[in-house]
Amino acid sequence: MYVNIGGDVILNAKDVVAVMDAKQMSRSPINAQFLERSKSENRFATTIESEPRTYIIARTLIYTSHVSARTLERRLRIT
């Protein structure tokens, strides 16, 4: 099954490792370091222009989304 994460981006649900709230991610130094490292290694896919509400960690990339983490989690449970 597939899940629409917003911004016309659709991922295979099996590739999604985690769905993380952006505010929670920014509060942790370890998570912030993980995001910076991912950006520097070109494993980061920005799908929106504004501040992200959610980070979707997939097998190969980290995606940003304006859709809330709770909504994406519900979409993943349905698929």
Secondary structure, DSSP 8 states (H G I E B T S, - for coil): -EEEEETTEEEEGGGEEEEEEHHHHHH-HHHHHHHHHHHHTT-EE---SS--SEEEEESS-EEEESS-HHHHHHHHHH-
